[in-house]
Amino acid sequence: MTLPSLPAIEAAAQVVYREFQATPQYRWALLSQRLGTDCWVKHENHTPVGAFKIRGGLTYFDQLKQRGALPGGVISATRGNHGQSIGWAARSHGVPCSIVVPVGNSLEKNAAMRALGVTLIEHGTDFQESREHALSLAAQRGLHMVPSFHPDLLSGVSTYWWELFKAVPQLDVVYVPIGQGSGACAAIAAKLALSHKAKIVGVVSAHATTYADSLAAGRIVEAPVSTQLADGMACRVADQAALDVLAPHIDHIVQVTDAEVAQAMRDLYTDTHNVAEGAGAASFAAAMQERQRLQGQVVGTTLSGGNVDAAALAKVLQTL
């Protein structure tokens, strides 16, 4: 797969900025003190859907429109943030949108998707079963299936790393959570486009290890999902196209437990008063796990999403 070039990322940014402006990145003093070195946070929790995914949906639909290929209806599968992204973009183009989520999915993410006009379908016990059901429904109903990983999504997602690398050229290393791979591959694309020096470190849930296992094995390795907190990284089967991008460019992979993610959620709330969902806190959790090796380096982390149910957040914060 060809990664988006600098002109392609810059063009994607203009599509994104029709909906919202660049999100901020801050060097938080308390987080830096906690980590023991300069720590920057890219605040993708400040987009209109509270997560970075919206960028990809906007560019995906823009490309469909440019090709004169806007469909009569779309369908996709999600644990929440991708679904909000596709729902937002579909609504802006007047395209009916259905989204399949696992049974027992986040109530607040489900509500957010419905508020965007999405027809929500609950099916399956995990994302993979929801994805397979969405593919089946797409074939039955003649709907366009929007994948979770695609070059036209990647160009939009790359804009957030492009913003961060331009704003903080002194970054030595960045930590990137991996769900289906668009965030990490986008970080690689932006790094290469800008010839930035930063190392890219991937972060997976220790309770959803398909990407770590697949990169280690050099082939797709299905892994069970048992995370209770990081639903944005709850992937059972890695995407081969994403693996092909990650393998030559990722520095290494860090696995974070739910306990480490919960602590990072508390740290982010305490030090910045920003709310992070599980996957949104994974980047900082990984940096904290490796803090001994980071001393003297400028570290970039991403609060990639803040869409956590109030009850789940309250439970995490109770231990403060």
Secondary structure, DSSP 8 states (H G I E B T S, - for coil): -----HHHHHHHHHHHTTT-----EEE-HHHHHHHTS-EEEEEGGGSTTSBTTHHHHHHHHHHHHHTT---S-EEEE-SSHHHHHHHHHHHHTT--EEEEE-TT--HHHHHHHHHTT-EEEE-SSSHHHHHHHHHHHHHHHT-EE--SS-HHHHHHHHHHHHHHHHH-TT--EEEEE-SSSHHHHHHHHHHHHHT---EEEEEEETTB-HHHHHHHHTS-----B--SS-GGG--SS--HHHHHHHHHH--EEEEE-HHHHHHHHHHHHHHH-----HHHHHHHHHHHHTGGG-TTS-EEEEE-B----HHHHHHHHTT-
